[in-house]
């Protein structure tokens, strides 16, 4: 059984992971849009901005890993 404190730790871990991507602002905007509209379809602009940010992060992460392997 998970206590309330354990789920709080999970939220913090998730927040930290999002912050590490550099996409925390885009994620926050997406979450706020959904909270306001309760409809993902109304949040396509915010979703696309988050996706673009996430891809940039993944691309740069892949570039770093490739450079490290090549050394």
N, C-alpha and C positions, 0 to 999 in steps of 0.2 A: 504494500500500500504506500502511495506517495503522499507525504505530508504537504501542507501548504508551503512550508519553507523550501522543500525540495523543488517544487514547481517554480518558485521564485528564483532559485539558482539557475534553472533551465532558461528562464526568460533572460537572465543576465548573460548567460553563455551565448544565447542567440543574439542579443544586442551587441555583444562584443564581436561576434563573427561578422555581423553586418557592418559594424564600424570598421573592421579590418579591411573590408572590401572597398572602403571609400564611398559607399553608396548609401550611407545612413540617411542622408537628407532625402534622396529619392525614395527610399523605403518608407520614411515617415510621411512624405507627401502621398504616396500610394495608400498607406494605411488610413490616413486622415480622409482621403477621398472616399474610400470604401465605407468608413465609419459614418460619413455624412450621407452618402447615397444608398448604401446597402445594395449596390449593384456594380459588379466589376465592369460591366459594359460601359458604364458612365465614366470609368477611370482609365480608359485606354491610353490617353496621353501620358498619365503618370506611370502606367504599367510599362509603356514603351521606353520612357526615360530610365526607369529602373533596369529594364532588360539591357539597354544600351550601356549603362554604367557597369552592370554585372559582366557583360561581355568584355568590356575594356579591361576590367580587373582580371578576368580569366586569361585574356590574351597576354597581358603583361606578366602574369604569374607563369604562364607557359614559356614566355621568352626568357624569364629569369632561370627557370628550370633547365631549359635547353642550353643556355650559356654555361650553367654550372656543370652539366654533363659533358660539354665540349671542352672543359678545362683540363 
